[in-house]
Amino acid sequence: MRIEIVRMDKNGRIYLPASLRKRFKAESFYVEEREGEIVLIPVRKKLKKYYGMFRGKNLSAGEIDRLIEEETEKLLREEL
């Protein structure tokens, strides 16, 4: 594991070192707070196409869960 120090500019932007950008090849990241730390999780391209797919639809939580389960199963079958 390699550790680098990055700085945040006055607009809150953090620039990732080129070595990390090349390694992860991601343009989007989930930002998660875990036990007082900020964690960046690359969004895989296969999952990115589903981002926002339920926006503006009047679905129940159960319906959304079912749709997510179906799409996840499809993705997993494609990877096997």
N, CA, C and O atoms as a GROMACS GRO file, in nm:
protein
  320
    1MET      N    1   0.085  -0.118   0.000
    1MET     CA    2   0.000   0.000   0.000
    1MET      C    3   0.089   0.124   0.000
    1MET      O    4   0.183   0.135   0.079
    2ARG      N    5   0.058   0.214  -0.089
    2ARG     CA    6   0.134   0.338  -0.100
    2ARG      C    7   0.051   0.453  -0.044
    2ARG      O    8  -0.069   0.462  -0.073
    3ILE      N    9   0.110   0.538   0.034
    3ILE     CA   10   0.039   0.650   0.095
    3ILE      C   11   0.091   0.780   0.036
    3ILE      O   12   0.212   0.801   0.024
    4GLU      N   13  -0.002   0.867  -0.002
    4GLU     CA   14   0.035   0.999  -0.053
    4GLU      C   15  -0.051   1.102   0.017
    4GLU      O   16  -0.163   1.074   0.058
    5ILE      N   17   0.001   1.221   0.029
    5ILE     CA   18  -0.074   1.332   0.088
    5ILE      C   19  -0.127   1.417  -0.025
    5ILE      O   20  -0.053   1.457  -0.115
    6VAL      N   21  -0.257   1.446  -0.020
    6VAL     CA   22  -0.318   1.535  -0.120
    6VAL      C   23  -0.379   1.654  -0.045
    6VAL      O   24  -0.408   1.645   0.074
    7ARG      N   25  -0.397   1.760  -0.115
    7ARG     CA   26  -0.455   1.880  -0.053
    7ARG      C   27  -0.591   1.909  -0.114
    7ARG      O   28  -0.620   1.873  -0.228
    8MET      N   29  -0.674   1.974  -0.034
    8MET     CA   30  -0.805   2.017  -0.081
    8MET      C   31  -0.795   2.166  -0.113
    8MET      O   32  -0.739   2.243  -0.035
    9ASP      N   33  -0.850   2.206  -0.229
    9ASP     CA   34  -0.844   2.348  -0.263
    9ASP      C   35  -0.960   2.423  -0.196
    9ASP      O   36  -1.042   2.361  -0.127
   10LYS      N   37  -0.968   2.553  -0.216
   10LYS     CA   38  -1.069   2.634  -0.148
   10LYS      C   39  -1.212   2.600  -0.190
   10LYS      O   40  -1.307   2.639  -0.122
   11ASN      N   41  -1.228   2.528  -0.301
   11ASN     CA   42  -1.361   2.485  -0.346
   11ASN      C   43  -1.395   2.343  -0.301
   11ASN      O   44  -1.498   2.288  -0.339
   12GLY      N   45  -1.307   2.283  -0.221
   12GLY     CA   46  -1.333   2.149  -0.170
   12GLY      C   47  -1.289   2.037  -0.262
   12GLY      O   48  -1.323   1.921  -0.238
   13ARG      N   49  -1.215   2.069  -0.368
   13ARG     CA   50  -1.171   1.966  -0.462
   13ARG      C   51  -1.041   1.902  -0.415
   13ARG      O   52  -0.949   1.969  -0.368
   14ILE      N   53  -1.037   1.771  -0.430
   14ILE     CA   54  -0.917   1.695  -0.400
   14ILE      C   55  -0.872   1.630  -0.530
   14ILE      O   56  -0.951   1.567  -0.599
   15TYR      N   57  -0.746   1.647  -0.563
   15TYR     CA   58  -0.693   1.590  -0.686
   15TYR      C   59  -0.622   1.460  -0.655
   15TYR      O   60  -0.529   1.456  -0.573
   16LEU      N   61  -0.666   1.353  -0.721
   16LEU     CA   62  -0.602   1.223  -0.701
   16LEU      C   63  -0.475   1.215  -0.783
   16LEU      O   64  -0.472   1.260  -0.897
   17PRO      N   65  -0.370   1.158  -0.728
   17PRO     CA   66  -0.246   1.142  -0.802
   17PRO      C   67  -0.268   1.058  -0.928
   17PRO      O   68  -0.354   0.969  -0.930
   18ALA      N   69  -0.192   1.086  -1.032
   18ALA     CA   70  -0.205   1.015  -1.160
   18ALA      C   71  -0.191   0.864  -1.142
   18ALA      O   72  -0.259   0.787  -1.211
   19SER      N   73  -0.105   0.820  -1.052
   19SER     CA   74  -0.086   0.677  -1.032
   19SER      C   75  -0.216   0.609  -0.987
   19SER      O   76  -0.245   0.497  -1.029
   20LEU      N   77  -0.293   0.676  -0.903
   20LEU     CA   78  -0.421   0.620  -0.859
   20LEU      C   79  -0.526   0.627  -0.969
   20LEU      O   80  -0.604   0.533  -0.986
   21ARG      N   81  -0.528   0.738  -1.043
   21ARG     CA   82  -0.626   0.750  -1.153
   21ARG      C   83  -0.604   0.641  -1.256
   21ARG      O   84  -0.700   0.582  -1.306
   22LYS      N   85  -0.479   0.614  -1.289
   22LYS     CA   86  -0.448   0.510  -1.388
   22LYS      C   87  -0.482   0.371  -1.335
   22LYS      O   88  -0.532   0.286  -1.408
   23ARG      N   89  -0.455   0.350  -1.208
   23ARG     CA   90  -0.478   0.217  -1.148
   23ARG      C   91  -0.627   0.184  -1.140
   23ARG      O   92  -0.666   0.071  -1.170
   24PHE      N   93  -0.710   0.280  -1.100
   24PHE     CA   94  -0.852   0.252  -1.080
   24PHE      C   95  -0.938   0.281  -1.201
   24PHE      O   96  -1.049   0.229  -1.211
   25LYS      N   97  -0.890   0.362  -1.294
   25LYS     CA   98  -0.963   0.393  -1.418
   25LYS      C   99  -1.109   0.426  -1.393
   25LYS      O  100  -1.197   0.381  -1.466
   26ALA      N  101  -1.136   0.504  -1.290
   26ALA     CA  102  -1.273   0.540  -1.256
   26ALA      C  103  -1.291   0.691  -1.268
   26ALA      O  104  -1.200   0.768  -1.236
   27GLU      N  105  -1.407   0.732  -1.313
   27GLU     CA  106  -1.439   0.873  -1.322
   27GLU      C  107  -1.531   0.916  -1.209
   27GLU      O  108  -1.542   1.035  -1.178
   28SER      N  109  -1.598   0.819  -1.147
   28SER     CA  110  -1.692   0.847  -1.039
   28SER      C  111  -1.660   0.761  -0.918
   28SER      O  112  -1.611   0.648  -0.930
   29PHE      N  113  -1.687   0.817  -0.801
   29PHE     CA  114  -1.660   0.746  -0.677
   29PHE      C  115  -1.777   0.764  -0.582
   29PHE      O  116  -1.839   0.870  -0.578
   30TYR      N  117  -1.807   0.660  -0.506
   30TYR     CA  118  -1.896   0.674  -0.393
   30TYR      C  119  -1.811   0.734  -0.283
   30TYR      O  120  -1.696   0.695  -0.265
   31VAL      N  121  -1.866   0.828  -0.209
   31VAL     CA  122  -1.795   0.887  -0.096
   31VAL      C  123  -1.867   0.840   0.029
   31VAL      O  124  -1.987   0.863   0.045
   32GLU      N  125  -1.794   0.774   0.116
   32GLU     CA  126  -1.854   0.715   0.235
   32GLU      C  127  -1.774   0.758   0.358
   32GLU      O  128  -1.651   0.767   0.353
   33GLU      N  129  -1.845   0.785   0.465
   33GLU     CA  130  -1.777   0.814   0.592
   33GLU      C  131  -1.780   0.688   0.676
   33GLU      O  132  -1.886   0.631   0.702
   34ARG      N  133  -1.662   0.645   0.718
   34ARG     CA  134  -1.650   0.526   0.802
   34ARG      C  135  -1.565   0.558   0.923
   34ARG      O  136  -1.446   0.590   0.911
   35GLU      N  137  -1.624   0.551   1.038
   35GLU     CA  138  -1.553   0.570   1.163
   35GLU      C  139  -1.462   0.693   1.161
   35GLU      O  140  -1.345   0.686   1.199
   36GLY      N  141  -1.517   0.804   1.116
   36GLY     CA  142  -1.442   0.930   1.117
   36GLY      C  143  -1.344   0.946   1.002
   36GLY      O  144  -1.264   1.039   1.002
   37GLU      N  145  -1.350   0.857   0.902
   37GLU     CA  146  -1.262   0.867   0.784
   37GLU      C  147  -1.346   0.879   0.658
   37GLU      O  148  -1.461   0.835   0.655
   38ILE      N  149  -1.288   0.936   0.555
   38ILE     CA  150  -1.353   0.947   0.425
   38ILE      C  151  -1.298   0.837   0.336
   38ILE      O  152  -1.176   0.822   0.322
   39VAL      N  153  -1.387   0.759   0.277
   39VAL     CA  154  -1.347   0.648   0.192
   39VAL      C  155  -1.404   0.672   0.052
   39VAL      O  156  -1.523   0.698   0.037
   40LEU      N  157  -1.318   0.662  -0.050
   40LEU     CA  158  -1.361   0.673  -0.189
   40LEU      C  159  -1.370   0.533  -0.247
   40LEU      O  160  -1.275   0.455  -0.239
   41ILE      N  161  -1.485   0.500  -0.306
   41ILE     CA  162  -1.504   0.369  -0.365
   41ILE      C  163  -1.534   0.389  -0.513
   41ILE      O  164  -1.636   0.450  -0.548
   42PRO      N  165  -1.447   0.338  -0.602
   42PRO     CA  166  -1.471   0.357  -0.745
   42PRO      C  167  -1.603   0.295  -0.790
   42PRO      O  168  -1.639   0.185  -0.748
   43VAL      N  169  -1.676   0.368  -0.874
   43VAL     CA  170  -1.800   0.317  -0.932
   43VAL      C  171  -1.761   0.238  -1.056
   43VAL      O  172  -1.702   0.293  -1.149
   44ARG      N  173  -1.794   0.112  -1.056
   44ARG     CA  174  -1.762   0.029  -1.172
   44ARG      C  175  -1.850   0.071  -1.289
   44ARG      O  176  -1.967   0.106  -1.270
   45LYS      N  177  -1.795   0.068  -1.409
   45LYS     CA  178  -1.868   0.113  -1.527
   45LYS      C  179  -1.998   0.039  -1.546
   45LYS      O  180  -2.097   0.098  -1.590
   46LYS      N  181  -2.002  -0.090  -1.514
   46LYS     CA  182  -2.125  -0.166  -1.531
   46LYS      C  183  -2.234  -0.116  -1.439
   46LYS      O  184  -2.352  -0.117  -1.476
   47LEU      N  185  -2.197  -0.071  -1.321
   47LEU     CA  186  -2.296  -0.022  -1.226
   47LEU      C  187  -2.335   0.123  -1.254
   47LEU      O  188  -2.446   0.165  -1.221
   48LYS      N  189  -2.245   0.198  -1.314
   48LYS     CA  190  -2.267   0.340  -1.336
   48LYS      C  191  -2.392   0.365  -1.422
   48LYS      O  192  -2.461   0.465  -1.403
   49LYS      N  193  -2.420   0.275  -1.516
   49LYS     CA  194  -2.534   0.296  -1.604
   49LYS      C  195  -2.667   0.293  -1.529
   49LYS      O  196  -2.768   0.340  -1.580
   50TYR      N  197  -2.667   0.237  -1.406
   50TYR     CA  198  -2.790   0.229  -1.328
   50TYR      C  199  -2.807   0.346  -1.232
   50TYR      O  200  -2.911   0.359  -1.168
   51TYR      N  201  -2.706   0.432  -1.223
   51TYR     CA  202  -2.712   0.545  -1.132
   51TYR      C  203  -2.830   0.635  -1.169
   51TYR      O  204  -2.840   0.679  -1.284
   52GLY      N  205  -2.919   0.662  -1.075
   52GLY     CA  206  -3.032   0.750  -1.098
   52GLY      C  207  -3.148   0.689  -1.174
   52GLY      O  208  -3.240   0.761  -1.212
   53MET      N  209  -3.145   0.558  -1.198
   53MET     CA  210  -3.248   0.496  -1.281
   53MET      C  211  -3.388   0.504  -1.220
   53MET      O  212  -3.486   0.492  -1.294
   54PHE      N  213  -3.401   0.522  -1.089
   54PHE     CA  214  -3.532   0.527  -1.025
   54PHE      C  215  -3.577   0.670  -0.997
   54PHE      O  216  -3.686   0.691  -0.944
   55ARG      N  217  -3.496   0.766  -1.031
   55ARG     CA  218  -3.528   0.905  -1.003
   55ARG      C  219  -3.657   0.945  -1.076
   55ARG      O  220  -3.671   0.919  -1.196
   56GLY      N  221  -3.748   1.007  -1.004
   56GLY     CA  222  -3.871   1.056  -1.065
   56GLY      C  223  -3.979   0.950  -1.079
   56GLY      O  224  -4.089   0.980  -1.126
   57LYS      N  225  -3.951   0.826  -1.039
   57LYS     CA  226  -4.050   0.720  -1.047
   57LYS      C  227  -4.113   0.702  -0.910
   57LYS      O  228  -4.047   0.715  -0.807
   58ASN      N  229  -4.240   0.671  -0.910
   58ASN     CA  230  -4.312   0.654  -0.784
   58ASN      C  231  -4.312   0.506  -0.747
   58ASN      O  232  -4.413   0.438  -0.766
   59LEU      N  233  -4.200   0.456  -0.696
   59LEU     CA  234  -4.186   0.316  -0.660
   59LEU      C  235  -4.175   0.301  -0.509
   59LEU      O  236  -4.120   0.388  -0.441
   60SER      N  237  -4.227   0.192  -0.458
   60SER     CA  238  -4.212   0.164  -0.316
   60SER      C  239  -4.070   0.112  -0.290
   60SER      O  240  -4.000   0.073  -0.384
   61ALA      N  241  -4.030   0.113  -0.166
   61ALA     CA  242  -3.897   0.062  -0.131
   61ALA      C  243  -3.884  -0.084  -0.171
   61ALA      O  244  -3.778  -0.127  -0.218
   62GLY      N  245  -3.991  -0.162  -0.153
   62GLY     CA  246  -3.990  -0.304  -0.192
   62GLY      C  247  -3.970  -0.322  -0.342
   62GLY      O  248  -3.897  -0.412  -0.384
   63GLU      N  249  -4.035  -0.237  -0.422
   63GLU     CA  250  -4.020  -0.246  -0.568
   63GLU      C  251  -3.877  -0.211  -0.610
   63GLU      O  252  -3.820  -0.276  -0.698
   64ILE      N  253  -3.820  -0.110  -0.548
   64ILE     CA  254  -3.682  -0.072  -0.580
   64ILE      C  255  -3.587  -0.185  -0.543
   64ILE      O  256  -3.498  -0.219  -0.620
   65ASP      N  257  -3.606  -0.243  -0.424
   65ASP     CA  258  -3.522  -0.355  -0.382
   65ASP      C  259  -3.531  -0.472  -0.481
   65ASP      O  260  -3.429  -0.532  -0.516
   66ARG      N  261  -3.651  -0.502  -0.527
   66ARG     CA  262  -3.671  -0.612  -0.622
   66ARG      C  263  -3.598  -0.583  -0.753
   66ARG      O  264  -3.530  -0.670  -0.807
   67LEU      N  265  -3.613  -0.462  -0.804
   67LEU     CA  266  -3.547  -0.424  -0.930
   67LEU      C  267  -3.395  -0.430  -0.916
   67LEU      O  268  -3.326  -0.477  -1.006
   68ILE      N  269  -3.343  -0.381  -0.804
   68ILE     CA  270  -3.198  -0.384  -0.782
   68ILE      C  271  -3.149  -0.529  -0.776
   68ILE      O  272  -3.045  -0.562  -0.832
   69GLU      N  273  -3.225  -0.614  -0.708
   69GLU     CA  274  -3.188  -0.756  -0.700
   69GLU      C  275  -3.182  -0.818  -0.838
   69GLU      O  276  -3.088  -0.891  -0.870
   70GLU      N  277  -3.282  -0.790  -0.921
   70GLU     CA  278  -3.286  -0.846  -1.057
   70GLU      C  279  -3.166  -0.800  -1.138
   70GLU      O  280  -3.102  -0.880  -1.206
   71GLU      N  281  -3.136  -0.671  -1.133
   71GLU     CA  282  -3.024  -0.617  -1.210
   71GLU      C  283  -2.891  -0.671  -1.160
   71GLU      O  284  -2.800  -0.699  -1.239
   72THR      N  285  -2.878  -0.686  -1.028
   72THR     CA  286  -2.755  -0.741  -0.970
   72THR      C  287  -2.734  -0.884  -1.016
   72THR      O  288  -2.622  -0.923  -1.051
   73GLU      N  289  -2.840  -0.962  -1.017
   73GLU     CA  290  -2.830  -1.101  -1.065
   73GLU      C  291  -2.784  -1.105  -1.210
   73GLU      O  292  -2.702  -1.189  -1.246
   74LYS      N  293  -2.837  -1.017  -1.293
   74LYS     CA  294  -2.796  -1.011  -1.434
   74LYS      C  295  -2.646  -0.982  -1.446
   74LYS      O  296  -2.574  -1.048  -1.521
   75LEU      N  297  -2.601  -0.882  -1.370
   75LEU     CA  298  -2.459  -0.845  -1.373
   75LEU      C  299  -2.370  -0.961  -1.329
   75LEU      O  300  -2.267  -0.989  -1.391
   76LEU      N  301  -2.411  -1.029  -1.222
   76LEU     CA  302  -2.331  -1.140  -1.172
   76LEU      C  303  -2.326  -1.254  -1.273
   76LEU      O  304  -2.220  -1.316  -1.291
   77ARG      N  305  -2.435  -1.282  -1.339
   77ARG     CA  306  -2.435  -1.388  -1.441
   77ARG      C  307  -2.342  -1.354  -1.557
   77ARG      O  308  -2.276  -1.442  -1.612
   78GLU      N  309  -2.337  -1.226  -1.594
   78GLU     CA  310  -2.250  -1.181  -1.703
   78GLU      C  311  -2.102  -1.200  -1.667
   78GLU      O  312  -2.020  -1.231  -1.753
   79GLU      N  313  -2.068  -1.180  -1.538
   79GLU     CA  314  -1.928  -1.190  -1.494
   79GLU      C  315  -1.882  -1.332  -1.478
   79GLU      O  316  -1.761  -1.356  -1.478
   80LEU      N  317  -1.973  -1.430  -1.463
   80LEU     CA  318  -1.934  -1.569  -1.442
   80LEU      C  319  -1.899  -1.635  -1.568
   80LEU      O  320  -1.864  -1.753  -1.569
   0.00000   0.00000   0.00000
